[in-house]
Amino acid sequence: MTSSSGPLLKIGPSHEMNNVPDWLLLEDGPLIVVNKPAGILTEGVPCGEATMVGLVKAWLAEKYHKPGNVYLGIPHRLDRATSGTLVFTRNSKAAARVAEQFEKRQVSKIYWSLLEQRPESDSGLLVDWLLKVPDQAISQVVSADTAGAKEARLEYRTLQQIDNRWLVEVKLLTGRMHQIRVQFASRGCPVAGDTKYGAGEWLDDDNLIATLSKPALNVSVDASACGETTARQAASDTRIALHARSISLLHPIRYDHLTIETPIPSYWNLSDDLLDTRLTSSVAPVKI
């Protein structure tokens, strides 16, 4: 695995430790990149659930024999129901440098999604104004003059029709709450499985529950701890057809340009030809 420039990247814990987590894509100095499964939170602990932050911290504590609290920089997040590329840092200096890249929109983020309906155009730029609904974990499209509204921009291209759904590649130009989900849903093209924004079910109930109980992730929904209603809601929000396919950024120490590409989950059932599709990026992707 190599970057488009710079030295060979190290994949995972290459020294002294054989127990490499299956979610670990890259450890390169202070930079850590993971493949977040759908169904697990980036951080936060409702009902005592496991999170990616907790899993990475626990792994670092074990690998480096760190007592007490382990530092982990969190420059961005993915929704619970979204899978894919997620970046962390191991020290505050690296965290500040990566966070600055996100703030200045120097980080390129590519997503793949299966939509329930075909977009009006096969490619294009979507521009909307979004507003978080008070006291609810959803956003909505509003007029530009709405108080508190934020501009949301993305570019997309349609890759292929798969059965009765359409596979699209999306390049985020802004980072708003549920942006991809809201912008396509508002145009009658919700992300498959995203019942929160009007889509139908994507996977059967057994697959939904299985995602929440992967032994390797130690993720579970305890109805007795959370309440039955919360557990059912967690199951319904487990995974949608939205995957953070790649991320491009500068290494926080060497400053060489890295593009890290994350495999599509096997339950998407995409063909090998589709999986080899070249991403929309000026930088050749690093294939994991």
C-alpha positions as CSV (number, residue, x, y, z in Angstrom):
1,M,0.0,0.0,0.0
2,T,1.5,3.3,-1.1
3,S,0.4,6.9,-1.2
4,S,0.6,9.0,-4.3
5,S,3.6,10.6,-2.8
6,G,5.8,10.0,0.2
7,P,7.0,6.8,1.8
8,L,5.3,3.4,2.1
9,L,2.3,3.6,4.6
10,K,2.2,1.2,7.5
11,I,-1.0,-0.7,7.7
12,G,-2.1,-1.3,11.3
13,P,0.2,-2.3,14.2
14,S,3.2,-3.7,12.3
15,H,5.4,-4.0,15.3
16,E,5.3,-6.4,18.3
17,M,1.5,-7.0,18.2
18,N,-0.3,-9.7,16.2
19,N,-3.8,-8.8,17.5
20,V,-4.8,-6.4,14.8
21,P,-8.4,-5.3,15.0
22,D,-10.3,-5.9,11.8
23,W,-11.5,-2.3,11.8
24,L,-8.0,-0.8,11.7
25,L,-6.9,0.4,8.3
26,L,-3.9,2.5,9.0
27,E,-1.5,3.6,11.8
28,D,1.1,5.9,10.5
29,G,2.8,7.9,13.4
30,P,0.0,9.9,15.1
31,L,-2.5,9.2,12.3
32,I,-5.0,6.4,12.8
33,V,-7.6,5.5,10.2
34,V,-10.4,3.0,10.8
35,N,-13.2,1.4,8.9
36,K,-16.3,2.2,11.0
37,P,-19.0,-0.4,10.7
38,A,-22.5,0.8,10.3
39,G,-24.4,0.5,13.6
40,I,-21.8,1.8,15.9
41,L,-21.5,5.4,17.1
42,T,-18.3,7.4,16.6
43,E,-18.5,8.6,20.2
44,G,-21.1,9.1,23.0
45,V,-22.4,6.3,25.2
46,P,-26.2,6.1,25.2
47,C,-27.3,2.9,27.1
48,G,-23.6,2.0,27.6
49,E,-23.0,1.0,24.0
50,A,-19.5,0.6,22.6
51,T,-18.2,3.3,20.3
52,M,-15.3,3.6,17.9
53,V,-13.6,6.1,20.1
54,G,-13.8,3.6,23.0
55,L,-12.6,0.7,20.9
56,V,-9.6,2.7,19.5
57,K,-8.6,3.9,23.0
58,A,-8.8,0.4,24.4
59,W,-6.6,-0.9,21.6
60,L,-4.1,1.9,22.1
61,A,-4.0,1.3,25.8
62,E,-3.3,-2.4,25.3
63,K,-0.8,-2.0,22.5
64,Y,1.3,0.7,24.2
65,H,0.7,-0.4,27.8
66,K,-0.8,3.0,28.7
67,P,-2.3,3.3,32.2
68,G,-5.2,5.7,32.8
69,N,-6.9,7.8,30.2
70,V,-5.7,7.6,26.6
71,Y,-5.8,10.7,24.4
72,L,-7.5,10.5,21.1
73,G,-8.1,13.4,18.7
74,I,-11.5,13.3,16.9
75,P,-11.4,15.7,13.9
76,H,-14.7,14.5,12.3
77,R,-17.5,12.0,12.9
78,L,-19.7,9.6,10.9
79,D,-23.4,9.0,11.7
80,R,-24.2,5.7,13.4
81,A,-25.9,4.3,10.3
82,T,-23.0,5.2,8.0
83,S,-20.0,3.0,7.5
84,G,-16.5,3.8,6.2
85,T,-13.4,5.9,6.6
86,L,-12.9,7.6,9.9
87,V,-9.8,9.5,11.0
88,F,-8.3,9.9,14.6
89,T,-5.0,11.2,15.9
90,R,-2.9,10.1,18.8
91,N,-1.6,13.5,20.1
92,S,-2.9,17.0,20.4
93,K,-0.4,18.5,17.9
94,A,-1.5,16.2,15.2
95,A,-5.2,16.7,16.2
96,A,-4.8,20.5,15.8
97,R,-3.2,20.1,12.4
98,V,-5.8,17.7,11.0
99,A,-8.6,19.8,12.5
100,E,-7.3,22.8,10.7
101,Q,-7.5,21.0,7.4
102,F,-11.1,20.2,8.1
103,E,-11.9,23.7,9.1
104,K,-10.3,25.1,6.0
105,R,-12.1,22.5,3.8
106,Q,-8.8,21.1,2.6
107,V,-9.9,17.5,3.3
108,S,-11.6,15.7,0.4
109,K,-14.3,13.2,1.4
110,I,-15.9,10.8,-1.1
111,Y,-19.0,8.7,-0.3
112,W,-20.8,6.0,-2.1
113,S,-24.6,5.5,-1.7
114,L,-27.5,3.5,-3.1
115,L,-30.5,5.6,-3.8
116,E,-34.1,4.4,-4.0
117,Q,-34.8,6.5,-7.1
118,R,-32.7,7.8,-10.0
119,P,-31.5,11.4,-9.7
120,E,-33.0,13.8,-12.2
121,S,-29.5,14.3,-13.7
122,D,-26.8,11.7,-13.9
123,S,-24.3,14.1,-12.3
124,G,-24.4,17.6,-10.9
125,L,-24.0,20.0,-8.0
126,L,-26.7,20.1,-5.2
127,V,-27.0,23.3,-3.2
128,D,-29.4,23.7,-0.3
129,W,-29.8,25.4,3.0
130,L,-30.2,23.1,5.9
131,L,-31.5,23.5,9.5
132,K,-31.4,21.1,12.4
133,V,-34.9,20.4,13.7
134,P,-35.0,21.5,17.4
135,D,-35.0,18.6,19.9
136,Q,-34.7,16.0,17.0
137,A,-31.8,14.2,15.4
138,I,-32.8,15.3,11.9
139,S,-32.2,18.2,9.5
140,Q,-34.5,19.7,6.9
141,V,-34.1,21.8,3.8
142,V,-35.2,25.4,4.3
143,S,-35.0,28.8,2.6
144,A,-31.7,30.6,2.6
145,D,-33.1,33.4,4.8
146,T,-34.2,31.0,7.6
147,A,-32.5,31.9,10.9
148,G,-29.7,29.4,11.7
149,A,-29.7,27.8,8.3
150,K,-26.4,26.7,6.8
151,E,-25.5,26.2,3.2
152,A,-24.9,22.6,2.0
153,R,-23.1,21.8,-1.2
154,L,-22.1,18.5,-2.8
155,E,-21.2,17.1,-6.2
156,Y,-22.3,13.7,-7.4
157,R,-22.2,11.3,-10.3
158,T,-24.4,8.2,-11.0
159,L,-22.3,5.1,-11.4
160,Q,-24.8,2.4,-12.2
161,Q,-28.3,1.0,-11.7
162,I,-28.3,-2.0,-9.4
163,D,-31.7,-3.8,-9.5
164,N,-34.1,-1.1,-8.5
165,R,-31.6,1.2,-6.9
166,W,-29.0,3.7,-8.2
167,L,-25.3,3.8,-7.0
168,V,-23.9,7.3,-6.8
169,E,-20.6,8.7,-5.8
170,V,-20.7,11.9,-3.8
171,K,-18.0,14.5,-3.0
172,L,-18.9,16.6,0.0
173,L,-18.1,20.3,-0.4
174,T,-19.5,21.1,3.1
175,G,-20.1,19.0,6.2
176,R,-23.6,19.5,7.5
177,M,-25.7,17.2,9.7
178,H,-27.1,14.3,7.6
179,Q,-26.2,16.4,4.5
180,I,-26.1,13.6,1.9
181,R,-29.2,12.0,3.3
182,V,-31.3,15.2,3.4
183,Q,-30.2,16.6,0.1
184,F,-31.1,13.5,-1.9
185,A,-34.2,12.7,0.1
186,S,-35.6,16.2,-0.5
187,R,-35.4,15.4,-4.2
188,G,-37.3,12.2,-3.9
189,C,-34.1,10.0,-3.9
190,P,-33.6,8.8,-0.3
191,V,-30.7,6.7,0.7
192,A,-31.7,3.0,0.7
193,G,-32.7,2.0,4.2
194,D,-32.9,5.6,5.6
195,T,-36.3,5.3,7.1
196,K,-35.7,8.5,9.0
197,Y,-35.8,10.4,5.7
198,G,-38.6,8.5,3.9
199,A,-36.9,5.4,2.5
200,G,-38.2,1.9,2.9
201,E,-36.4,-1.0,4.6
202,W,-33.2,-2.0,3.0
203,L,-32.1,-5.2,4.9
204,D,-34.3,-7.7,6.8
205,D,-34.7,-7.5,10.6
206,D,-32.3,-10.4,11.2
207,N,-29.5,-8.5,9.4
208,L,-30.3,-5.4,11.3
209,I,-30.0,-7.1,14.7
210,A,-26.9,-9.0,13.6
211,T,-25.1,-5.7,12.9
212,L,-25.8,-4.6,16.5
213,S,-24.3,-7.8,18.0
214,K,-21.0,-8.3,16.2
215,P,-18.7,-10.0,18.7
216,A,-15.6,-8.4,17.3
217,L,-17.0,-5.0,18.0
218,N,-18.7,-5.8,21.3
219,V,-21.7,-3.9,20.2
220,S,-25.1,-4.8,21.6
221,V,-28.5,-3.3,22.3
222,D,-29.6,-4.2,25.8
223,A,-33.4,-3.6,26.0
224,S,-33.4,-3.9,29.8
225,A,-30.8,-1.1,30.0
226,C,-32.1,1.2,27.2
227,G,-35.8,0.4,27.2
228,E,-37.6,-1.6,24.6
229,T,-38.5,1.4,22.5
230,T,-34.9,2.7,22.4
231,A,-33.6,-0.7,21.4
232,R,-36.1,-1.0,18.5
233,Q,-35.1,2.5,17.4
234,A,-31.4,1.6,17.5
235,A,-32.1,-1.5,15.4
236,S,-34.0,0.6,12.8
237,D,-31.2,3.1,12.6
238,T,-28.4,0.5,12.4
239,R,-27.3,0.8,8.8
240,I,-28.2,2.6,5.6
241,A,-26.6,2.4,2.1
242,L,-24.1,5.2,2.8
243,H,-20.4,4.5,3.0
244,A,-17.5,6.9,3.5
245,R,-15.5,5.6,0.6
246,S,-12.3,7.6,0.8
247,I,-10.6,10.6,2.5
248,S,-7.7,12.7,1.3
249,L,-5.6,14.8,3.6
250,L,-2.1,15.9,4.4
251,H,-0.2,13.8,6.9
252,P,0.1,15.9,10.1
253,I,3.8,15.3,10.5
254,R,5.3,14.7,7.0
255,Y,2.7,16.8,5.1
256,D,2.6,14.4,2.2
257,H,-0.8,13.9,0.5
258,L,-2.6,10.7,1.5
259,T,-5.8,9.3,0.0
260,I,-7.2,6.3,1.9
261,E,-9.9,4.2,0.3
262,T,-12.1,1.9,2.5
263,P,-13.7,-1.3,1.2
264,I,-17.4,-1.4,0.5
265,P,-19.3,-3.6,3.0
266,S,-19.9,-7.1,1.6
267,Y,-23.6,-6.9,2.3
268,W,-23.9,-4.3,-0.5
269,N,-23.3,-7.2,-2.9
270,L,-21.5,-5.0,-5.5
271,S,-19.8,-6.6,-8.5
272,D,-16.0,-6.6,-8.7
273,D,-16.2,-4.3,-11.7
274,L,-18.0,-1.7,-9.6
275,L,-15.5,-2.1,-6.7
276,D,-12.7,-1.2,-9.1
277,T,-14.4,2.0,-10.3
278,R,-11.9,4.9,-10.1
279,L,-12.9,7.5,-7.6
280,T,-13.4,11.1,-8.4
281,S,-10.2,12.5,-7.1
282,S,-7.1,14.3,-8.3
283,V,-5.0,11.9,-6.2
284,A,-4.7,8.1,-6.9
285,P,-6.4,6.3,-3.9
286,V,-4.5,4.2,-1.4
287,K,-6.2,0.9,-1.6
288,I,-6.5,-1.0,1.7
